[in-house]
Amino acid sequence: MGKWIAHWLVSALCLVIVANLVPGFVVRGPGAALIAALVIGLVNGTLGLILKALTFPLSIVTLGLFLLVINALMIKLASLLVPGFEVRGFGAAFWGAVVLSLLNLAVRWLIDTG
């Protein structure tokens, strides 16, 4: 349970960092970041998983780049559900997904090597 909470907190922090780096990606406060991190995780774990399975051939053809489009759509969907979390347009969602993926990769690398 503690590991899950730590991952949730780090994900919320990553959202705040993305909001400071990507124009059009807005997180209004720590509460919104925590709820958005939870909703993004839930949306990715349900609808995102189904979409990734259905578009697997397209992901292979694009060498996995289409997964960023799906992640952007999941972030945009989460922004529609969470007050205080706003993503203005698909471009902000796409670049937010890219930066968020890189941050999560870096955090996992730091945790695994640390």
C-alpha positions in Angstrom: 0.0 0.0 0.0 2.8 2.4 0.8 4.5 1.8 -2.6 1.1 2.6 -4.3 0.8 5.8 -2.4 4.4 6.8 -3.2 3.8 6.1 -6.9 0.6 8.2 -6.7 2.4 11.1 -5.1 5.2 11.0 -7.6 2.7 10.9 -10.5 1.0 14.0 -9.1 4.4 15.7 -8.9 5.2 14.8 -12.5 1.9 16.3 -13.6 2.8 19.6 -11.8 6.2 19.5 -13.6 4.5 18.9 -16.9 2.1 21.8 -16.3 5.2 24.1 -15.8 6.8 22.9 -19.0 4.0 22.4 -21.5 1.8 25.4 -22.6 -1.9 24.6 -22.4 -1.4 22.0 -19.7 -2.8 23.4 -16.4 -2.9 21.9 -12.9 -4.5 24.2 -10.3 -3.1 23.1 -7.0 -1.9 19.9 -5.3 -5.5 18.5 -4.8 -6.2 18.7 -8.6 -2.8 17.1 -9.3 -3.6 14.2 -6.9 -7.0 13.6 -8.3 -5.8 13.9 -11.9 -3.0 11.4 -11.3 -5.5 9.0 -9.9 -8.0 9.5 -12.8 -5.2 9.2 -15.4 -4.1 6.0 -13.9 -7.7 4.6 -13.8 -8.4 5.8 -17.4 -5.2 4.3 -18.7 -5.7 1.1 -16.9 -9.2 0.6 -18.3 -10.1 2.4 -21.5 -6.4 3.0 -22.5 -5.6 -0.7 -22.2 -8.6 -1.6 -24.4 -7.6 1.1 -27.0 -4.0 -0.1 -26.9 -5.0 -3.7 -27.6 -7.4 -2.7 -30.4 -4.8 -0.5 -32.1 -1.9 -2.9 -31.6 -1.3 -3.4 -35.4 -1.2 0.4 -35.9 1.3 0.7 -33.0 3.5 -1.8 -34.6 3.4 0.0 -38.0 4.3 3.3 -36.3 7.0 1.7 -34.1 5.0 2.5 -31.0 4.5 6.2 -31.7 0.7 5.8 -31.9 0.8 4.9 -28.2 1.6 8.5 -27.5 -1.6 9.5 -29.3 -3.6 7.1 -27.1 -1.9 8.5 -24.0 -2.7 12.0 -25.2 -6.4 11.0 -25.6 -6.4 9.5 -22.1 -4.9 12.7 -20.6 -7.5 14.8 -22.5 -10.3 12.6 -21.2 -9.0 12.9 -17.7 -8.9 16.7 -18.0 -12.6 16.6 -18.9 -13.4 14.6 -15.7 -11.2 16.5 -13.1 -11.9 20.0 -12.0 -8.7 22.0 -11.7 -6.9 19.9 -14.4 -7.1 21.4 -17.8 -5.6 20.5 -21.1 -6.2 23.0 -23.9 -6.2 21.2 -27.1 -4.7 18.0 -28.5 -1.3 19.5 -29.0 -1.0 20.2 -25.3 -2.2 16.7 -24.5 0.3 15.2 -27.0 3.3 17.1 -25.7 2.1 16.6 -22.1 2.0 12.8 -22.8 5.5 12.9 -24.2 7.0 14.8 -21.3 5.0 12.8 -18.7 6.3 9.6 -20.3 9.9 10.8 -20.2 9.5 11.9 -16.5 8.0 8.6 -15.5 10.8 6.8 -17.3 13.4 8.9 -15.5 11.7 8.4 -12.1 11.5 4.7 -12.6 15.1 4.6 -13.6 16.1 6.6 -10.5 14.0 4.4 -8.2 15.4 1.1 -9.7 19.0 2.3 -9.6 18.7 4.1 -6.2 
